[in-house]
Amino acid sequence: MTTVTPIRIAHEITDRPALFLAFELSVNPWQLGFTPGAAQRPRERNVPARNREGVREEMRRAKERFGLPEDAPVISCDEAGRDGFWLHRWLVTQGVANCVVDSSSIEVNRRHRRAKTDRLDGQKLLTMLLRHTAGERKVWRIVRGPSGAEEDRRQLHRALTTVKRDRTRGINRIKGLLAAQGLVMPHGGDCSQQVEHLRRWDDTPLPAGLRHRLRQEWEHGTALTQRLAQLEAERRAVLQTAEDAVTKKVQQLLRLKGIGINSAWLFVMECFGWRAFRNRKAVGALRGLTPTPDASGTTAYEQGIAKAGNAHSRAMALEIAWGGLRFQPQSALTQWYQQRFGQGSSRLRRMGIVALARKLLIALWRFVETGVVPDGAALKAAGRR
């Protein structure tokens, strides 16, 4: 299976005549921009969305239009978004040097109201692709996408997250409907049956339409609870039977106190299982747990964390950091937090937990990669893993 990696344009490719291609993707159609290099008027064409034959034909015509040989390399880019990474994988199989760009990293003009069309966006991408190929490293941010198998491993825990979120919405909806009648949701038992006995402020029963809706909401929540139990059983079965390297990383994280199956599975499937981190800064940057200073001259202001990384693992990291204060009281990280933030205000403690979450993620990454237990951390008993 083709591995999806960030493209790095080799010098031997850029020294040859090449065709540069920018994709502006939408539901329908796609905007394609072609150019043989800087200072050349781009060739702009539309093709139906997801029409691979149309893309191949337009690349052939562009080479013919600009007088390029048939074997001239093609260097392209597209924005990460709704279409995922299938286009990138297909372009790689076609011999195209493609890069997937983080949309939020594309620079825009802030001096006046900005005109925005697919045509203008395609021209902007094409210009930045030329700058990137010429060696300008910070022109934008390249997205490191997963392979097909790596992406498929994330479906299970993301389905779990979706089911939990939908169930919570349903419960909150029931509470809201009852609160509008001056009532609270009954605890325990079948709510759809208990609403028959509820009385409003004037000792009258709930209206028939409201009772019907409450029963439907409860039945939907019951179905989601059953679906949630099914997904959790599937995850436990995979964890107990699989012998691949990725699952072993989950099992290794579960050795630590304060790390449960939800956090261990998410950290590995989202990050540790397929990403190759160069250093601890890359670990923090991926979760968006990096500072964003605003400093000029003698003025310095901290705007908070970037929040530009993986939102799934960032939220879980903050949750695990709070739990680590309880389950790992003797660890070096907990002692560091208590000394610096433990006696401060609630706001200071919340700020400190972000710093602790970043340090904790780095420690977990090192534990998964090298097996070195974080300083002072306690392991679970063998029977509780």
C-alpha positions in Angstrom: 0.0 0.0 0.0 1.2 3.5 -0.9 2.6 5.4 2.1 1.4 9.0 2.2 4.3 11.3 3.1 5.0 15.0 2.9 6.6 15.7 -0.5 10.0 17.2 -0.7 10.9 18.4 -4.1 14.3 17.1 -5.1 16.8 19.4 -6.8 17.2 17.1 -9.8 13.4 17.5 -10.5 13.4 21.2 -10.2 16.4 21.5 -12.5 14.4 20.0 -15.3 11.5 21.6 -17.1 8.4 20.8 -15.0 4.7 21.4 -15.0 3.3 23.0 -11.9 -0.4 22.2 -11.0 -2.6 23.6 -8.3 -6.0 22.1 -7.3 -8.8 24.2 -6.0 -11.3 21.5 -4.8 -15.0 21.9 -4.3 -18.1 19.8 -4.5 -18.3 20.5 -8.3 -16.3 21.5 -10.3 -12.6 21.4 -9.6 -10.4 24.4 -10.7 -7.0 23.4 -12.1 -4.2 25.9 -12.6 -1.1 25.0 -14.7 2.2 26.9 -15.3 5.7 25.9 -16.5 7.3 28.4 -14.1 7.4 31.9 -12.7 6.4 34.9 -14.8 4.2 32.6 -17.0 0.5 33.2 -17.4 -1.3 30.2 -15.9 -3.5 27.9 -17.9 -6.8 27.5 -16.0 -9.3 24.7 -16.6 -12.3 23.2 -14.9 -13.0 19.5 -14.6 -15.9 17.7 -13.0 -15.1 16.8 -9.4 -13.4 13.4 -8.8 -12.9 13.0 -12.6 -9.5 11.4 -12.7 -9.5 10.9 -16.5 -10.2 14.6 -16.9 -7.3 15.5 -14.7 -5.0 13.2 -16.6 -6.2 14.7 -19.9 -5.7 18.3 -18.7 -2.2 17.5 -17.6 -1.4 16.1 -21.0 -2.9 19.1 -22.8 -1.0 21.5 -20.5 2.3 19.9 -21.3 1.5 20.2 -25.0 0.4 23.8 -24.6 3.6 24.8 -22.8 5.9 22.8 -25.1 7.0 20.4 -22.3 8.1 16.8 -23.1 5.6 14.0 -22.2 7.9 12.7 -19.5 8.3 16.2 -17.8 7.7 15.9 -14.0 4.5 17.2 -12.6 4.6 19.1 -9.2 1.2 19.7 -7.7 -0.6 20.8 -4.5 -4.0 20.7 -3.0 -5.6 21.9 0.3 -6.4 19.5 3.1 -10.2 19.4 3.6 -13.4 17.5 2.9 -11.8 15.3 0.2 -9.3 13.8 2.6 -6.1 12.2 1.2 -7.5 10.0 -1.6 -6.5 12.5 -4.3 -3.0 12.7 -2.9 -2.6 8.9 -2.9 -3.9 8.7 -6.5 -1.5 11.5 -7.7 1.4 9.7 -6.1 0.5 6.5 -8.0 0.5 8.6 -11.2 4.1 9.8 -10.6 3.0 13.3 -9.5 5.0 15.0 -6.8 2.0 16.3 -4.7 1.9 18.0 -1.4 -1.2 18.5 0.8 -1.3 22.0 2.3 -2.8 23.2 5.6 -5.4 25.7 4.5 -5.0 27.9 7.6 -1.3 28.4 6.8 -1.9 30.1 3.5 -1.1 33.8 3.7 -3.7 36.4 2.9 -3.7 40.2 2.4 -5.0 42.0 5.5 -4.9 45.5 4.2 -8.4 45.6 2.8 -11.5 43.6 2.2 -10.3 40.5 0.4 -11.8 39.2 -2.8 -12.1 35.4 -2.8 -13.1 33.1 -5.7 -12.0 29.7 -6.8 -10.0 31.3 -9.6 -8.1 33.6 -7.3 -7.5 30.9 -4.7 -6.1 28.6 -7.5 -3.7 31.4 -8.7 -2.6 32.0 -5.1 -1.9 28.3 -4.6 0.1 28.1 -7.8 2.2 31.1 -6.9 3.0 29.6 -3.4 3.8 26.3 -5.0 6.5 27.9 -7.1 7.9 29.6 -4.0 7.9 26.3 -2.1 9.6 24.5 -5.0 12.2 27.2 -5.2 13.2 26.5 -1.6 11.2 28.9 0.5 10.5 26.6 3.5 8.0 28.7 5.5 5.7 29.7 2.7 3.1 27.3 4.1 2.6 24.1 6.2 2.6 20.7 4.7 0.2 18.1 6.1 1.6 14.6 6.8 -1.3 12.4 5.9 -1.8 8.8 7.0 -1.8 5.8 4.6 -5.0 4.0 3.9 -4.4 1.4 6.6 -3.4 4.1 9.2 -6.5 6.1 8.4 -8.7 3.0 8.8 -7.4 2.4 12.3 -8.8 5.7 13.4 -12.4 4.8 12.5 -13.2 2.8 15.6 -12.4 5.4 18.3 -13.8 8.2 16.2 -17.0 6.2 15.8 -17.0 5.9 19.6 -16.5 9.6 20.1 -19.4 10.3 17.7 -21.8 7.9 19.4 -21.0 9.4 22.8 -21.5 12.9 21.5 -24.8 12.0 19.9 -26.0 10.3 23.1 -25.1 13.3 25.2 -27.0 15.6 22.8 -30.0 13.4 23.2 -29.9 13.4 27.0 -29.5 17.2 27.0 -32.4 17.5 24.7 -34.6 15.5 27.0 -33.5 17.6 30.0 -34.3 20.8 28.0 -37.7 19.6 27.0 -38.6 18.8 30.6 -37.0 22.0 32.0 -39.4 24.0 29.7 -42.2 22.4 31.7 -40.6 23.0 35.1 -39.5 19.4 35.5 -36.3 17.5 35.8 -35.3 14.2 34.1 -36.1 11.1 36.2 -33.1 9.2 37.5 -32.9 5.5 36.8 -35.3 3.2 35.0 -37.1 3.7 31.7 -37.6 7.5 31.2 -40.1 6.8 28.4 -42.4 5.1 30.9 -41.8 7.5 33.8 -42.9 10.6 31.8 -46.4 9.2 31.8 -46.6 9.9 35.5 -45.0 13.4 35.5 -47.2 16.4 36.2 -46.7 20.0 35.4 -47.1 23.0 37.7 -50.9 22.9 37.4 -51.0 19.1 38.1 -51.9 18.3 34.5 -50.1 15.5 32.6 -47.6 16.3 29.9 -49.1 17.0 26.4 -49.4 14.0 24.1 -47.0 15.5 21.5 -44.3 16.1 24.1 -44.7 12.6 25.6 -44.4 11.1 22.1 -41.2 13.1 21.4 -39.7 12.2 24.7 -40.3 8.5 24.1 -38.6 8.8 20.7 -35.6 10.6 22.1 -35.3 8.0 24.8 -35.5 5.1 22.3 -32.8 6.8 20.2 -30.6 7.2 23.3 -31.1 3.5 24.2 -30.0 2.5 20.7 -26.9 4.7 20.9 -26.1 3.1 24.3 -26.3 -0.4 22.7 -24.1 0.8 19.8 -21.6 2.2 22.2 -21.4 -1.1 24.1 -20.9 -2.9 20.8 -18.0 -0.6 19.7 -16.3 -0.9 23.1 -16.5 -4.7 22.8 -15.0 -4.6 19.4 -12.1 -2.5 20.7 -11.5 -4.9 23.6 -11.4 -7.8 21.2 -8.9 -6.1 19.0 -6.7 -5.2 22.0 -6.7 -8.7 23.3 -6.1 -10.6 20.0 -4.1 -8.3 17.7 -0.3 -8.7 17.7 0.7 -5.8 15.4 3.2 -3.2 16.5 0.5 -0.5 16.8 -1.7 -2.5 19.2 1.4 -3.3 21.3 2.0 0.4 21.8 -1.6 0.7 23.2 -0.8 -2.2 25.5 2.4 -0.5 26.6 0.6 2.7 27.5 -1.9 0.8 29.5 0.8 -0.2 31.9 0.9 3.3 33.4 -1.5 4.3 36.2 -3.9 7.0 35.1 -3.9 5.8 31.5 -7.1 4.0 30.4 -8.1 2.3 27.2 -9.8 5.5 25.8 -6.7 7.6 26.2 -4.1 4.9 25.2 -6.1 4.0 22.1 -6.6 7.6 21.0 -3.0 8.6 21.5 -1.6 5.7 19.6 -4.1 5.7 16.7 -4.0 9.4 16.2 -0.3 10.1 16.7 2.1 7.6 18.2 1.2 4.7 16.0 2.1 6.2 12.6 3.8 9.5 13.0 7.6 9.8 13.2 8.4 12.7 15.6 11.8 14.2 15.3 11.9 15.8 18.8 9.7 16.9 21.7 8.8 20.2 20.0 7.1 18.3 17.2 5.1 16.3 19.7 3.8 19.6 21.3 3.2 21.3 18.0 1.1 18.5 16.7 -1.4 18.9 19.6 -1.4 22.7 19.3 0.1 22.9 22.8 2.6 25.6 21.8 2.7 29.2 22.9 1.8 32.1 20.6 3.7 35.2 21.9 2.9 38.7 20.6 6.0 40.7 21.3 7.3 43.9 19.8 10.0 46.1 21.4 9.3 46.3 25.1 5.8 45.0 24.8 5.2 41.3 25.3 1.9 39.5 25.5 1.1 35.8 25.5 -2.0 34.9 23.5 -2.3 31.3 24.8 -1.8 28.0 23.1 -1.9 27.7 19.3 -4.7 25.0 19.2 -3.5 24.3 15.6 -2.9 20.6 16.1 -4.9 17.4 16.6 -8.0 18.4 18.6 -8.8 14.8 19.6 -5.5 14.2 21.3 -5.3 17.7 22.8 -8.5 17.4 24.6 -7.6 14.0 25.9 -4.2 15.2 27.0 -5.7 17.9 29.2 -8.1 15.3 30.7 -5.2 12.9 31.5 -3.1 15.7 32.9 -5.8 16.4 35.5 -6.1 12.7 36.2 -2.3 12.4 36.6 -2.4 14.7 39.6 -4.6 12.1 41.3 -3.2 8.8 40.0 0.5 9.7 39.8 1.1 11.9 42.9 4.8 10.8 43.2 5.8 11.4 39.6 8.2 14.1 38.8 5.7 15.8 36.5 3.1 16.0 39.3 5.7 17.3 41.8 6.7 20.0 39.2 3.1 21.1 38.8 2.4 21.2 42.5 5.5 23.4 43.2 4.8 25.9 40.4 1.0 26.0 40.2 -0.5 24.0 43.0 -0.8 26.9 45.4 -1.9 29.5 42.9 -5.4 30.7 41.9 -7.8 28.5 39.8 -6.8 30.5 36.7 -3.1 29.8 37.3 -3.8 26.1 37.9 -5.7 25.9 34.6 -2.8 27.6 32.8 -0.4 25.2 34.5 -2.4 22.1 33.4 -1.7 23.0 29.8 2.0 23.0 30.4 1.7 19.8 32.3 -0.3 18.2 29.4 2.5 19.1 27.0 5.2 17.6 29.2 3.0 14.5 29.8 2.6 13.9 26.1 6.3 14.1 25.5 6.9 11.7 28.4 4.4 9.3 26.9 6.0 9.5 23.5 9.4 8.6 24.9 7.8 5.8 26.9 6.2 4.3 23.8 9.4 4.8 21.6 12.1 3.8 24.1 10.3 2.0 26.9 11.7 4.4 29.5 9.1 4.9 32.3 8.5 8.6 33.1 10.5 9.7 36.2 8.6 8.6 39.4 5.6 7.2 37.5 3.9 4.1 38.9 2.9 1.1 36.8 -0.3 -0.9 37.2 -0.3 -4.3 38.7 -0.2 -7.1 36.1 -3.8 -8.1 36.8 -5.2 -4.6 36.2 -3.6 -4.0 32.7 
